[in-house]
Amino acid sequence: MFIYIYSNYNQGEKNMKIYFDKRLATDAQYDNLIKKYKEVDFISDPLRAKEAEVIVPLKPNLVRDINLVEYPNLKWIQYFSAGFDDVNINHIKEHGVMFSNAQDVYSKAIAEDVITKIMYFNRSVGHYVDAMSKKIWKAATFHQELTNSTVLIMGVGSIGRELAKRLKAFEMKIIGYRKTNKPEKNFDKIVTTNEDLNDAIKIADYVVLALPLNDETLYMFDKSKLDLMKSDALLINVARGKVVKQDDLYDALLNKRIRGAGLDVFDPEPLPQDNKLWDLDNVFITPHNASSSNLMMQNLFNMIAYNLDLYIRGETVINRIV
């Protein structure tokens, strides 16, 4: 739902203060903001953030540990991340402060990362990297095609939609899981109940977790779900580490009850060096950077600049959570 926002901004009068972390922009981009909105006082000193009507941080602790009693002028927080499970949304809501995230900014890169993780296993990339390092000419036993296989995407948000769009080109059957049963482009089927989800897990060749972390999804993918997976299926997690019961996943991988797992998120993070997941040969681990790309910061700035413009003009901001 979009809600119209009315700010205190008046042309010709410098009465709005916006805290903006300069690391979110190039020097030229930041200077352009200042020139475009001459009546706005842009603050880049975090020690002065408490004066602001709007805060646009890059440091998560500024929002994670925020005490809004100390921010008497604050009306809106524009977060830099799509995920906000580390933010006390109830505290923000209770104080009547708006909060928006960076939905859609990272979706394309994360979708590509999921495909990378699938291909790592399907095309025996680990085998060939090892063989190349040893200068050995040795083919893997076989490679697995995506054609006619089934993927279950748990979470039909911006990441799930971008992933489905790409996987459709591989002629895959695509099942989505979410709360609402409305049709979705590029998805062959949407399931909403736990019973239907379990049935989908049983037939999926690939299970992709792209869910937000909340009370309902906390550790939802545990032994009971892992035991439903096909023995030759892959699990890919680009959601949050705590969506999966990590010890249960380790046990399933160790005993080869599933083919493998591509993991970008863990519980805890960073993944400790003595964690047993590192020792498995059927895991592809990346350090929570699936969203990383050459376009990431430009895309993030574009979204923030667009939203700031909407707010300053008293119009509807996008990606509002509360």
C-alpha positions in Angstrom: 0.0 0.0 0.0 1.3 3.5 -0.9 0.6 6.4 1.5 1.1 10.0 0.6 3.7 11.8 2.7 3.7 15.5 3.4 6.9 17.0 4.5 7.7 20.4 6.0 9.6 21.4 2.8 8.9 24.9 1.4 10.6 26.3 -1.6 12.9 29.1 -0.7 13.1 28.2 3.0 15.9 26.0 4.3 13.9 24.1 6.9 14.5 20.4 6.1 17.5 18.5 7.4 18.5 15.2 5.7 21.3 13.1 7.1 22.9 11.4 4.1 25.9 9.0 4.4 28.3 10.3 1.8 29.5 6.7 1.1 26.3 6.1 -0.7 27.2 8.5 -3.5 30.2 9.7 -5.5 31.3 13.2 -4.7 29.7 14.4 -7.9 26.4 12.7 -7.0 26.4 14.2 -3.5 27.2 17.7 -4.9 24.4 17.4 -7.4 21.9 16.6 -4.6 23.0 19.7 -2.7 22.7 21.9 -5.9 19.3 20.4 -6.8 17.7 21.0 -3.4 19.2 24.2 -2.3 16.6 24.7 0.4 17.5 21.3 2.0 20.3 21.1 4.6 22.2 17.9 3.8 24.1 16.6 6.8 26.9 14.1 6.4 28.2 14.1 10.0 26.7 11.1 11.8 27.0 13.0 15.1 24.4 15.4 13.8 22.0 12.8 12.5 19.7 13.4 15.5 18.8 16.8 14.1 17.5 15.3 10.8 13.9 14.9 9.5 15.2 12.1 7.2 18.1 9.8 7.7 19.8 7.8 4.9 22.5 5.7 6.5 25.0 3.2 5.3 26.1 2.1 8.8 23.5 -0.4 10.0 24.2 0.3 13.7 22.7 3.8 13.3 19.3 2.2 12.6 19.7 -1.1 14.4 20.4 0.6 17.8 18.3 3.7 17.2 16.5 5.2 20.2 13.9 7.4 18.5 13.4 9.5 21.7 16.7 11.0 20.8 15.5 11.9 17.3 12.7 14.4 17.9 12.5 15.6 14.3 12.7 12.3 12.5 10.0 11.3 10.1 11.5 8.9 7.7 14.3 6.3 7.5 15.5 5.2 4.1 17.4 2.0 4.7 20.2 0.8 2.4 19.4 -2.9 2.6 16.5 -5.0 1.2 16.5 -7.1 4.4 15.6 -5.5 7.7 15.3 -8.3 10.1 18.0 -6.6 12.2 15.9 -3.5 12.6 13.4 -2.9 15.4 10.4 -2.2 13.2 7.9 -2.1 16.0 10.0 0.7 17.8 10.0 2.7 14.6 6.3 2.2 14.0 5.4 3.1 17.6 7.0 6.5 17.1 5.2 7.2 13.9 8.4 7.2 11.8 8.3 5.9 8.3 10.7 3.2 7.1 11.5 2.1 3.6 14.0 -0.4 2.4 16.0 -1.0 -0.8 13.8 -3.6 -2.4 14.5 -4.3 -6.1 18.1 -2.8 -5.9 19.9 -6.1 -5.5 17.4 -8.5 -7.1 19.0 -9.0 -10.5 22.5 -9.6 -9.0 21.1 -12.1 -6.5 19.2 -13.9 -9.2 22.4 -14.3 -11.1 24.2 -15.5 -8.0 21.6 -18.3 -7.6 22.2 -19.4 -11.1 25.9 -19.4 -10.5 25.5 -21.6 -7.5 23.3 -24.0 -9.4 25.8 -24.2 -12.3 28.7 -24.7 -9.9 27.2 -28.1 -9.2 25.6 -28.9 -12.5 28.7 -28.2 -14.6 31.2 -29.7 -12.1 33.0 -26.4 -11.7 34.7 -27.5 -8.5 36.1 -30.5 -10.2 37.5 -28.5 -13.1 39.0 -25.8 -10.9 40.8 -28.5 -9.0 41.9 -30.3 -12.1 43.2 -27.1 -13.7 45.2 -26.2 -10.5 46.9 -29.6 -10.9 47.3 -29.4 -14.7 45.2 -32.6 -15.1 43.1 -33.2 -18.2 40.1 -35.0 -16.7 36.5 -34.8 -17.5 33.7 -35.1 -14.9 31.5 -38.1 -15.1 28.5 -36.1 -16.4 26.9 -32.7 -16.4 23.3 -32.0 -15.4 21.0 -29.9 -17.6 18.4 -27.5 -16.3 16.0 -28.3 -19.2 12.7 -29.8 -18.0 13.8 -29.8 -14.3 11.7 -28.2 -11.5 12.7 -25.3 -9.3 10.8 -24.3 -6.1 11.4 -20.6 -5.3 10.4 -19.9 -1.7 9.6 -16.2 -1.7 8.0 -14.5 -4.7 9.3 -11.1 -4.0 11.6 -9.1 -6.2 14.4 -11.7 -6.0 12.1 -14.5 -6.8 10.5 -12.8 -9.7 13.9 -11.9 -11.3 15.1 -15.4 -10.8 12.0 -16.9 -12.3 12.4 -14.6 -15.4 15.9 -16.0 -15.9 15.2 -19.6 -15.2 12.3 -19.6 -17.6 14.8 -19.3 -20.4 16.3 -22.6 -19.3 12.9 -24.3 -20.0 12.3 -25.2 -16.3 9.1 -25.7 -14.5 8.9 -23.0 -11.8 6.9 -23.3 -8.6 6.6 -20.3 -6.2 5.7 -20.3 -2.5 4.2 -17.3 -0.8 1.1 -16.3 1.3 -1.2 -15.1 -1.6 -2.3 -17.3 -4.4 -2.6 -14.8 -7.2 -0.9 -15.7 -10.5 2.6 -14.5 -11.2 4.3 -14.1 -14.5 7.0 -16.8 -15.3 5.7 -19.1 -12.5 3.9 -22.2 -13.6 2.3 -22.6 -10.1 2.0 -20.8 -6.8 1.6 -22.7 -3.6 0.5 -21.1 -0.3 -0.2 -23.8 2.3 2.4 -25.8 4.2 0.9 -29.0 2.8 1.3 -27.8 -0.8 4.7 -26.5 0.0 5.8 -30.0 1.3 4.4 -31.6 -1.9 6.5 -29.1 -4.0 9.6 -29.8 -2.0 9.2 -33.5 -2.8 9.3 -33.0 -6.6 11.8 -30.0 -6.8 15.2 -30.5 -8.3 16.2 -27.2 -6.9 14.9 -25.4 -3.8 15.8 -21.7 -3.6 15.2 -19.8 -0.4 14.5 -16.1 -1.0 12.3 -15.4 1.9 12.4 -12.5 4.4 13.4 -13.6 8.0 10.5 -13.2 10.4 8.7 -15.1 13.1 7.1 -17.4 10.5 10.3 -18.2 8.6 12.7 -18.5 11.5 14.3 -22.0 11.1 11.4 -23.1 8.9 13.7 -25.2 6.7 14.6 -27.8 9.3 15.1 -31.6 9.2 11.4 -32.1 8.4 11.7 -30.1 5.2 15.2 -31.4 4.3 13.9 -35.0 4.6 11.3 -34.2 1.9 13.9 -33.2 -0.7 15.0 -35.6 -3.4 18.4 -37.2 -2.9 19.7 -35.5 -6.1 18.2 -32.0 -5.3 20.1 -28.8 -4.5 19.3 -26.3 -1.8 20.2 -22.6 -2.5 19.9 -20.1 0.3 20.1 -16.4 -0.5 17.6 -15.4 2.2 18.9 -15.3 5.7 21.0 -17.9 7.6 18.3 -18.4 10.3 15.7 -19.5 7.7 17.5 -22.8 7.8 18.3 -25.0 10.8 22.0 -25.1 10.0 22.9 -28.2 12.0 20.1 -30.2 10.3 21.4 -29.0 6.9 25.0 -30.1 7.8 23.7 -33.5 8.8 21.8 -33.9 5.5 24.8 -32.8 3.5 27.3 -35.0 5.4 25.1 -38.1 4.9 24.5 -37.2 1.2 20.7 -37.1 1.7 20.7 -34.2 -0.7 23.1 -33.5 -3.6 24.5 -30.2 -2.3 23.9 -26.7 -1.1 24.8 -23.3 -2.4 24.9 -20.9 0.6 25.4 -17.2 0.8 24.0 -16.7 4.3 24.7 -18.4 7.6 24.0 -18.6 11.3 26.1 -16.9 12.6 28.0 -14.6 10.3 30.8 -14.5 9.5 30.8 -18.3 9.4 33.5 -19.4 12.0 36.6 -21.0 10.6 35.9 -24.1 12.7 32.4 -24.6 11.4 32.0 -28.0 9.9 30.3 -26.8 6.7 33.8 -25.7 5.5 34.9 -29.3 5.4 32.2 -30.6 3.1 32.7 -31.2 -0.6 29.1 -30.7 -1.5 28.8 -27.1 -0.4 29.5 -23.9 -2.3 30.0 -21.1 0.2 30.0 -17.3 -0.4 30.3 -14.7 2.3 26.9 -13.0 2.1 27.7 -11.0 -1.0 25.3 -12.4 -3.5 24.1 -8.8 -4.1 27.5 -7.6 -5.1 27.9 -6.2 -8.6 29.5 -3.4 -10.6 26.1 -1.8 -10.7 25.1 -2.2 -7.1 26.1 1.3 -5.7 24.8 3.1 -8.8 21.4 1.2 -8.5 21.2 2.0 -4.8 21.9 5.7 -5.3 19.4 5.9 -8.1 16.7 4.4 -5.9 17.5 6.6 -2.9 17.7 9.8 -5.1 14.4 9.0 -6.6 12.8 8.4 -3.2 14.3 11.6 -1.8 12.9 13.5 -4.6 9.4 12.1 -4.0 9.6 12.9 -0.3 10.9 16.4 -0.7 8.1 17.1 -3.2 5.5 15.7 -0.7 4.7 12.7 -2.9 4.6 8.9 -2.3 7.8 7.2 -1.5 8.4 3.6 -2.8 9.4 0.5 -0.8 7.7 1.7 2.3 7.5 -1.0 5.1 5.9 1.1 7.9 
